[in-house]
Amino acid sequence: MTDSTTDIVVSPVAAKRPVERTHHGDTFVDNYEWLRDKESPDTIAYLEAENAYTKAQTTHLADLRATIFDEIKSRTQETDLSVPQRRGDHWYYSRTLEGKQYPLMCRTQADSDDWTPPVLTSGVDVPGEVVLVDSNQLADGQDFFSLGAFTVTTGGDVLAYSTDVVGDERYTIRFKDLRTGELHPDEIPNTLHGATWSLDGTHIFYSTVNDAWRPDKIWRHELGTPSSDDVLVYEETDDRFGTTIGRTTSDRLLVLSCGSKITSEVRILDAADPTGEFRVVVPRRTGVEYEVDHAVVAGADRLLVLHNSGAENFTLGVGDLTLASLDELETVIAGNDDVRLTGVDASATTLVVNLREDGLAQVRVLALTDSGIGAGNNIAFDEELFEAAASGFSDWRQPFVRLSYASWVTPNTVYDFDPATQELHLRKRQPVLGGYDPADYVQTREWATARDGARVPVSIVRHKSVTDHGEAPTLLYGYGSYEISYDPFMSIARLSLLDRGMVFALAHIRGGGEMGRQWYEQGKLLRKKTTFTDYIDVAQHLIDQRWTTRARLVGLGGSAGGLLMGAVANMAPDLFAGIVAQVPFVDALTTILDPSLPLTVIEWDEWGDPLHDAEVYAYMKSYTPYENIEPAHYPPIYALTSINDTRVFYVEPAKWVAQLRATVLDHSKVIFKCEMSAGHGGASGRYDAWREIADYYAWIVDVSGARQEAVRST
């Protein structure tokens, strides 16, 4: 709103419209639940007022925002290509064009025996290239665009692709005849982003969600028929479980998976019999998770099963296609307290296992031979800190293992590993323009001691000109939920902070998966506060070690990491010079109490069930950010969200900010930006995404006292 006498934009004040929420004998008065009505003119007016206030409060950052955007853009090779992946008789790849928001999805013919990807040069026409999907054309006239499914029949004749032009992650599947370039009349609306073909290309399988945004149904569509005739293949009735559908690399099996946060169940079907009945592999048992793949071992069809029965960090076994119990498995890799197995994939000759060891994502490669499964070793790399991951085999006959690799200073890299020679072949390293030299930056890992004695790893990266432990402005990122691990990755955008003398630190706190399954278990349910205290202890470690000071430390987190930001703002506001909360899950208790809201019941295995358990209710109420704001001095806070987010509703940060304004001292330092045409991931186009990053990066530079000018020109 605007003060008419001074034309100064003042902070919005949301109306208080109290409603009572009573559970387990406790009543909470919620003054801002009315903001949940997205169609209300009052809600839209409030969001627009917040956007206007944020714009006014950050006007002085306009030049810095523009400079950071230009730096990101100037360092990025805008016209570029991905490394091709072979599938059948074609090489598939994407490419970007300067000035275009979205990539083009393309293919070119492959020679019959050639498995070395062609070397494609940006800006140069690719011989025989066919553009399968130009997302820029599909996005024309839309405020938001996302390409979901992109899958071609085994014969290479028909493409199924899906699009979302709202940001609510409801996609429409369409079909393109790649022989003629024409679209089939078939359209399937309101699907999730993926889709899976039958082996013969006559049918496609897809999933849909219910009103609570739970993927509860798997459908089968016959090409050439109306979607109204689609067959319901499976419906999951347990509200804790979601469903997915896929196909093994071998094309032998369709795999229908059901999973909660702690339990899974898999059904399989011969991919050549798409109208047949799926068979349950191992019936679900609470607390047991497993996944399956198909491999040919010693000439026989076998199931590879990665599971946690009796092995907290998972074990890998092999069994017959008729497998009905995990007890029937022969062990390939035994469970290990120090090694967390995270994924398995197979080609005709090679078995690949993704794993975590020493807190790092690594890859182990084993040979599939006529006599069985050979011994394997982790692929070695030169850097101390890195992330390596096998990206899966695009074709059953593929002789190489495709790897993604990065460190805090090494840009995203694609390797092909040759199991026969044990050699790594560099296929591409992300170009960074403007004279980027990894030697100009330093990556290290330290260990902070948590208040219960646990050692928490902390990744630190800085420009070499920044004095070691010299009290520099510092950005501390945290997440710590769902066993999600944050591994080393070099960011072009982050250079704009590092070159201004900022230290970037990442707290690998409990609730994440960096140190194995037990690391996750120690930061969930009735131990969730460990996530928050770990982050606070890491912040204090950085201050104690003189990496930074309280006046120069900024916190950053998104989604569940936004919950973390809201919690630490309440618990330790004096530790931070500023906090950025992206799509923050800050009204957690209200959400988890309401099973009609998207994802709530699924989330009970992560947070607990406060609706039916008084202990969980009291515990969550003691930390949920919205309900624990104090009339105290808080650091400046920048909250960002998107109105169409289906994972963390815009209403959570909207209510949180309204309560902050009504409660904390210096509430004018709280700003809130709501994108009015985006989803959980923010802006969809790459240029729009860069502007969004430049926006909050400029704010971070400002509140941390970092230099306005970069160390080097770009």
N, C-alpha and C positions, 0 to 999 in steps of 0.2 A: 504494500500500500504506500501511498505518497502523502506526506504532510503538505497540505495545500498552501500553508503560509511560507514554507521554506523550500518546497520542491525537493526535499531530501527523502529518499526512500527509507522508511523505518521497518524494523523487523515485523513480519506478520504475527498476528495473535489469533490463534485458532479458538473458536468458540468452545466453551465447555458445555457438553451435553451429557451429563453423567448417566451411566448405566451400571448396574451392579452385576458382578459375576461371583457366584458363591459355589465353593466346592470344599468338601471335607471340613465344614464348619468355618471356613475362612471366606470373608467377603472382601472383594477388591472393587473399588469404584473406578471405573474407566471413563475418563472425560472425553476421550477422542475416538472411540470406536465408530462414531458416525462417519469418519473419514473412509471407512471400508466401502461405502457406496460410490463406486467409480462413475456412475451415471448421474450423480447429484451435481447440480450447478454449484452448490456450495463447496463440494470437494474439488471440483475443477478450478474454481476461483481461488481456493487456498493454495493448490499446487502452483498455479500460475503466479500468485503473489510471492510464493517462495522462490520461484525461478527469477522473478523480477528483482527480488531482494539480493539473491546470489549474484546476479549480473551487476547490480549496482555496487555490491561490496567487493567485486573483483575487477572493476573497471580499470584500476591502476595496473592490473596484470596483463592488459591487452597486448602490449608490445612483447612482453616476455612469452606469452602464449604463442604469438605469431612466430617468434624466433625459434622456440622449441619445436613447433610444427615444421618449420622450414628445415631445422636440423634433422629431424626424423626423415623427412622427405628426401633431403639431399644425400643422406647416407644409404637410402634404399634404392636398389636397382629396380626401378619400376617396371621395366620391360624384362621379364624373366621367365624361366621355365623350370618345372620340376624334373626330377630324374625319372625317366620312363620306367614303368613296370609292365612286364609282359603277362598277358592273359590270353591263352589260346594263340591265335595267329596275328595278334596285334600288340603294339606298344601303346600304353595309355599314359597320359601325362596332362598336366595343366600348365597354362601360361597366363601371365599378366601383361597388360599393356599400359604404357605411361598414360596417365590421365583417366584410366578406367578404374572404377571401384572394385569390380569383381573379376574373378578368373574365368578363362575359357577352358572347357574340358575337351581334350582332343585325343586322337589316336592316329597311328600310322601303321602300315603293314610291316610285319616281321618276317625275316628270312627263317626258313624252317628250322635250321639248327643253330641259330644265333641267339645266345642268352646273355651276351654282353650288351648292356643298354646303349643305344646310339647316343653319341655326344651331340647335344642340341645347343645351338648358340642363340642367345637372346637377340632379338631384332632381325634374325635371319629366317627366311621361309623354310619350313620343314618339308622335305619332299614327300608327296603323297598324303599330307596332313588333311584330316577331316575334323572339323569342329563339331563335336557332338552336342554340346550345350554352351551357349554364350550367355552367361548369367547377367551380363550387362543389358542384353536385350530383354530378358525376362524381368529384370528389375526396373525397366524403364517406366517412369511415372509412379513408382512405389516409394514410400518413405522408408520401408524396411524390406530386406530380402534375405532369405537363407535357402541354400540348396541342401536338401537332406539326402534322400536315397540317390544313389548313382550306381546302377548295376546292369550289366549286360548279360544276355543269355549265353550259355556255354558255346553255342554256335556263332555268337557274335553278331546276330542279325537284329535284335531288338534291345533297345535301351529303356529301362524304367528309371525315371527320376522324379523327385518330389520337391515342392517349393512351399515356403511359408512367407507370406508378404505382410504379416501382422506383427510377428514376434512372440506369438503365444505357443509356438512349437506344435501347432496343428498343421500338418502338411497335406498337400494334394498330389497324388501320384498320377503321372502321365506316361505314355508309352510312345516311343519314336521308332519307326521302321528305319533301320540304318542302311537298308538297301535302296530305299527311295527317298529318305529324308522326310517323309510325311509322318504326321502324328496319327496314331490310332484314335478312334473315337472314345475309347475307354478312359474314364477318369474316376479316381477313388479319393474322396475328400476325407478330411479329419483323421488322418493317420499319424502315427509317430514317424520319425525321420527315416527309418530303415525299411528294407524290403529284400526278399530272398526268392530267387527263381528256383523252380524245379529243374531237374537235369535236362529235360527235353524242351524247356522254354515254353511250355503250354500253360503253366500256372505260376502265379506269384503269391508269396505269403507275406503278410504284413500284420502289424499290431495296432490296436486302438486303445484309447484310455476311457475310463469312466468319469463321472462328474468330479471325483476327487483326484483327478489327473493320475490315476494309477493304471499302468498298462495291463489290463486284465483280460484282453481277448486277442487271440490269433485267428486270422481269417485267411481263406484261400480264394483267390480270384482266377478265373479262367479267362485268358486273353480272348477278346472278341465278344465278351458277354457284359451286360450291364452290372455295375457294382451292387445293385440291389439284389442280384442273384448270388452274391458271394457267400461262401459256406463258412460258418463258424467252426473252426477246427478245435479250439480249446478255449475254455473260460476258466480263469482262476477265481475261485470264490473266497479264498482267504484274504482278508483285507491287508495283511502284512506282506503279501507276495506280489511281485510284478512278473511279467513274461517277456521273453525275447525269442526271436527265431533266426536261425542262420544255417549255413551249410559248411561242411568240412572242406578243407583245401582240396582233398582228394575227389570231391564231388560225389563221394559215396553215400553220405548220410545227410539228411536234414536233422537239425538239432534244435529242439524246443526246450528252452530253459525257464524254470520258475525259480525265483529267489526272493528271500527277505534279506535283512541285514545280516542274519546269522545262519540261515538255512537255505539249502538249494535242492532242486530235484530236476532231473533231465529226462526228456523223452527223445527217442530217435526213430527215424523212418528212412527206409531206402529212398534216396533222392530220385530214383527212376520210377517210383510208385507214388506220385504226389497225392493221389486220392485214397491211399491206404491209411491204416491206423497207426498212430505213434505208440511206441512201447516205452513204458517207464524203465529206466536203467536200474536205479537204486531208489526205492521209496524214501521220501523225505523223513529225516529224523532231526528233531530240534538241536541246533548247534553244529550240525554237520554240513559243511559246504563242499561241493565238488563240481568239476567241469570235465567234459570229455572231448576227445578228438579221435580221429581215425588214423591209423598207420598200418603199413604192411611190414610185419616183423617176421623175418625168416620165412618169407613167402606166404604168410597167412594174414588175413584181415584181423586186426586187433583194435581194442579200445585203449587209448591212453587216458588215464584218470588222475587228475590232480585233486587231492582231497586233504581234509584236516582231521579225519577220524584218528584219534590217538597221536596226532602230530600238530601242535599248535601252529607251527610255521609251514605246515603242509608237506605232503610227501607225494611222490609220483609213482604210480603203478601201471601195470599193463594187464589186460584180461581179454577174454573172448568177446565177440559181438553179442553173445547171449548173456553176458554178465548181469547178475541180479543182486550181488552183494559185494561190498567193498572187501570182504574177507576172501574173496576169490582172486584178488589181485596179486600179481608178482611184483615185488618192489624193484623199481628202477633207480630212484633217488630217495633215500631214507630221510625222514624228518630230522631237522637239526635246529638246535636252539639259536644258532648264530646265522642261519641262512634261511631267509623267507622266500619260498618258491611262489612266484606271482602269475605265471602263465606258461602254456605249452603250445607248440605248433609243430606240424610235421609236413615234410614233403616226401617224395618217393624214396629218397636216400638219406634224409637228415632229420634229426629230432632237435628242436631248439627249445630251451627253457629260459625264460626271463626270471631273474631272481634279485634279491637284495642281500648284500653282504658288506659288512663294515659300513653300513649306512649308505651304500652306493648302489644304484641300479646297474646290474651287470647281465651278461649273456653267456650261457653255457651251451655248447654244441656237441651233440652225440651222433655217431654214425648208425644208420640202420643198414644192417648187412644180412647176407643169406643165413648167417648163424645167429643173429639176434641184434641186441642193442649194445654198441660198443661203449667204452669208457669215454668220458668227456671232460673238457676243461673250460674254465672261463676265458673269454677272449681278453688278452692283455692290452692295455693302453698306457701311454707314457705319462699322462697327467695324474696328479694325486687325487684331484676332485673332478668327477665327470659323471655323466649319465649316458649309459649305453642301453639300447633296447632293440630287440628284433621286432621288425614291423610286420612280420607274417609273410608267408609265401603267397604270392599272387597266382602262382600256377603250380600244380602238383609236380611237374617235371623240372622245376627251377633248381639248378645246381648250386646257386649261391644263396647265402643268407643275407638278406637286406637288413642293414642296421641304421638306426639314427644315433647320432653321437653329438654331445655338446659339453662344454664346461662353462664356468662363469666368464671365461675370456675367449673361448673358442666358439665361433659361430656354429649354428646348426649344420651338421655334416652328415652326408649319406655315404656309407660304405657298403660294399659287397664283400662278404667274407667267403673265401673258397675253402670248404672243408677238406678238399683233396690236398691242397698245398699249404693250408693254414695261413694263407696270405690275406691281408686286407687290401682291397682295391678302392681307392678314393674315387667316388663318382661325382660328388659335388660338395662344395662348402659355400654356405650362404655368403654372397658378396656383401661387403660393407664398404661403401664408397667414402671418399674424403680422406684417404690415407690412414685408415684404421690399422693399428699395429697391436696385436695382443700383448706384446711386451710392455706396452704403456700402462698395463693394468695388472693388479696383483690380487690373486684369490687365495684365501686361507680358511682354515677351519679351526675354531676354538670350541672349548667345552665349558659351558656355564654350569655351576652347581645349583640345582634346585633346592628349595627349602627342606625337602625330604631326603636330600643327599644324592638324588639321581643326577647323572651327567647328561646335560642336554646339548646336542651339537648345534653350533652356530656357524653358518656360512657367511663369510665377509669378502666383499670385493670393493676395490677402490682404485683410483688413479694413482700411479706410482709417485706423483708429486705430493700426495697427501701423506703427511707425517704419520708414521706408525704410532698409534695411541696418542694422537695429537688433538683430541677434543674437537673433532670435525663435526659438521652437521651430518646427521645420520638418519636414514630411512630404515625402519625395522618392520619387515613383513612377517605376518603370521597367519596360519590357518588352523591346523590341529583338529581335524574331524574326519570321520568316515574312512579312516586308514589311508587317506590320500597323502601321498608323499610329494614334496616339492624338491626337485632335484636340480643340479646346476644347469643353467641355461644362459647363454649370452643374449642380451636384449639390445637391439639397436636403439630403441627409445631410451633405455636406461643410461646410455652414454651421455645423454643431456644432463643427467644428474651427476654422474661421476666426473664429468669434465668441469663441473662447477664446484668441485671439491667435496661432494657428498660421499659418504660411505654408505654402501647398501649392505644390509645384514638381513639374513633370513633365519628365524628361530624355528628349528625342527622340533617342535614341542609335542608332548604326548597327546594322543587323540589322532595324530597322523600315523603313517606307517613306516617312517624312515628307518626305525630300529627294530622292525619285526612286529608280529602280531601282538606281543605283550605290550609294546609301546602304545598301540592303539587301545588295547583293553584298559590301560591305566588312565585313559583320558576320555571315558564315555560313561553314560548312565550316572550312577551315584558317585563317580569319581571325575565328573566333567570339570569341576573347578581346577583340577590339576592342569588342564590346558591353559587356563587363565593365569594361574600362579607361575607356571613355567615361563610364560611370555613375560610376565612382570620380572621374574628373576633373571631372564636373559637381558631385559632392558637395564636392570640394575648392574648386571655384569659389564655391559658395554660402558656404563657410566663409571663403575669402579675401576675398570681397566683403562680409563681415560680415552676410549675411542670417541666419546662424545660427552655432552652435558645435558642436564634436564632442559636447558633452554634451547637445545639444538636437536633434540630427538623427536622424530615424527613416527607415529604408528600407522600402518596400512594393512587392511584386510578386507576381504569381500565374501559375501554370502555367509557361510558359517564362520568365516574369518571376520565378517562384519559383526557377528555376535561377539566374537572375541574382542573387537574394538570397543563395543558398547560396554562389555563387562569390565575391561581394564580402565575405561574412562571413569567408571564408578569406583573401582577398587583402588586405583593409583593415579588419580588425575594429575598429581604434581610431578609425575615422571616424564611428562610429554609436553613438547612445545606445540604439538598439533596432532590431530587424528583424522585420517581419511577412512570412511566406512562405505564400502561399495556394496550395493544391493544387500544391506545388512539384515540379518535374521535377529532383530533386536526385540521383537515382541513374541519371543519363543513360547512362553507359557500359554498365552492366548491361542496360538496356532496349534500347539500340540494337545490342547484340551479339546479341540473341535474336530472330531473324526470326519466331518463333512468337508473340511478344507483339503485342498490338494496335498497329497503325500503324507498327511498326518499319521495315519495308522502305520504306514510303512516305516515312519520315523520312530515309532515307539521302541524299536530294538536299539536305536542309537541313543535316545535321550531318556527313555523310560516312559511309562504310561501314567501321567498325572491325573487322568480322568478317573481311574479306578484304584490308584495307589496313593494313599495320603503321604507316605514318605517321599515318593517321587515328586508329588505336588509341592511339598514344603521345600524340598531341595532345589527344584527348578525356580520356585518363587524367590529363593534366596540369591539367585544370580541373574535371572532374566533382566536385561538392561532396562527395559521400559519401566519396570516396577521398582527399580532400586536407585533412581536418580535422587541425588541429595542437593539441598540448597548450599552448594559450595562452589568454589572457583574451579571450573573445568577448563581444560585447554581449548583452543579453537578447534572446532569440529566441522568437517566437510562431509556431508552425507550425499550419496548419489544413488539413484535408482531409475527404474524404467516402468512406465505405467502398464505395460503389457506382460511384465514378468510373471510367469506361472509357477516359478519355484519359490521365490520370496516376494510376496505381494508388496506393491508400492506402499500399502497402508502401514506396513511395519515401520519403515523409516519416517513416514509422515507422522505417525503417532508419537514416535520417539522424539523427533525434532520439536513437535508441539509441546511435549512434556518438558523437554530441556528448556525451551523458551520460558515456560511457566515456573520453572523451579530453580535453575542454576543461576549463579551470579555471572555477570558479564555475558548474558545470553545473546547479545548482539554478535558475538564471535562465532555463533553457530550458523552455518549456511547449508542449504539443501537444494539440490538440483534434481528434478524429475524429468527424464527424457519422455516426451509425450508420444513417441512412435518407435519404441524399441522393446527388447525382451531382456532376459536374464544376462546375456552377454554384452549388453550395451549396443552401441551403434553397429550396423551390419557392414557397411562399406569400409574399405581400408582407410580411405582419406578421412572419413567421418570418425573412425576409431582413433586415428592419429590425433585428430583435433581434441577428442575426448581425453586422451592421455596428456596432451599438452596442457589442457585445462587444469587438471589436478596436479600435474607436475609443477606448473608455475606457482600454484598455491603452496605446494610443499617447499619449493625453493624459498618462497617469501617468508613463511612462518618459521623455517629452520635457520634463517639468516645466512643461507648459502650465497655464494657469489652470483650476481646477475649475469656475468659474462663467463663463457666457457674457457677452459684452459687453452684449448687450441681451436683454430678456425675449422669450419667444415665446408 
